[in-house]
Amino acid sequence: MEDLEKESNRIDDKKEKQIKKILIKYLISLSCLFLILIISLINAPRILMFGKVIGSFSGALEGIGVVIFYLSLIASFIFFGGMLIYVLVMHLNKKEWKDKLIFIDRKTDIVSFIFETFAIILFVMIFIFTPCTIRGDSMYPTFSTKQNVICTNYMAGKPKKNDIIVFDARNENFTVDDVFYIKRVVAIPGSKIKYYPLSNELFIDDVQVQKIGNDKFQRINESIGKIDKEAEDYYEYIVPAKKYLVFGDNRDNSQDSRSFGYINKKQIFGKVTMRIFPLDKIKFY
C-alpha cells in the first residue's frame, strides 16, 4: 500500500513538472510572438519594401514568404494564447485540465513548433537581416552584379557617412530603372556642402569628394527646394535633417543623388553589413 502511494506521488510530481514546463513554454512563446507582432506593426511599411528587395527570389515567392510569416504568426499566437486561456478558464471553474493539456501539447507540439519557427525565421529575414542580390555594377569594385549581401535594419539607429545602404529610389521627380538601389552615404544631416561651379569641385565637410557638373549639383539642391544664385563663386550650406546624399562607388556608371538628389531617411531599407556570396569573397562592412 505504501509503495503504491509513493508511486502515485512520484507520478503526480512528474505530471506537475511536465505541466510547469508546458506552461512556461507557452508563456515564453507567447511573449516572443507578441514582441514580434508589435515590431512588425511598427515597421509595417517595411513589408511593402520586402517584396521588392530580395533579388534572389521571384516576386511570387517573396509575396508567399510575407503571407506565410503573417499566417504563421497569427496561427501561433492563437494557439499559445488560446491554450493559456483554456488553462485559466478550466482552473477557475475547478475542472480537470492537466491531463488534457498534456495530451493536447503532445499531439500539437510538432505543428506548433513549425508555425512558430516559420514566424521567427521570416521575421528575422524581413525585419532584421535581409538577404539581397546585387544587380548592376554601380558599386564596383566594392560589389559586382549577382553578388549576395546581408542588409541589416537600422531599427532605431541612423545611417553614418560611408555606410553602404539599400533604399527605395523611387520619387516623383526621377524615374529609376529599378526599385531599390545600393549606394554609399557621402553626406548625412548636418554635413557641410561646398561647391565651386567654375572648377566643378564638390567638398563635403571640407573634404573633396569629386568633380560634378553644375547641372547635377543644381539637381541635388532642387531635391531639397534650394535655389542658388548663379553669380556666386561657390555654394555652401548644411544638409537638412533626415536627408542623405548617396553616390555609387563606380562614379562614372551610377545613377545616384547626382540624378535624383537627396533621399529621405524613410526611403532607407537598411545597411549592408556582410557579403555572403561568392564564398571566397565573404566580408563584413
C-alpha angles and dihedrals in degrees: 000000000000091000091052090051092050091048090049091050090048091053091047091051091049091050092049091052090048091050091050091051091050093049092046089049091051093047093049092046092048092049092051092047091048090053090048090050093051093048092046091051092048090049096040094134088061089067089063090050094045095067090059105039104063104083095178093071133053119256091250093056091047090054091047090051092056091047092049090050094056094040091050091046094049094043092049092045092051093046100048093037091046093050093051091049089049091053092048094049094046091047093050090049089049093236127147109265108145098084091044092050092051090048094049093045092051092050096045101034097101095042094048090046091053093050092046092047092050091050093050097044094047091044090056091048094047103039108021118020113017121184113225135182122222116235118192133002102268089120096046128167090024092051135008130205118283093021115133124228139176116241116204123207112240090216102178094350130096132229116260132207112285093019112140108227141184114219144165103262097190118117139152095256102048134042111219125206091224132023099236127042132191115215143148121259109238100168133026134188107299095026116135115239119201124175133181109204096195094056095026090229118155120201125190115193088347093304118115110239103179143298116279131174120262091242091059092046090052089050088056091051094047090058088069094038094255118147115188128199113253093217095067119108090221140359122231132177144134122261109251125241118286092011125121133188113215131188132180117242088233091066095180093054109035138103104213142126089323086068105033104016128225121355126220124241090242089063092061115103096185151294124288105237104165143017108220102175139083089039094221090058100049108147141159122230 
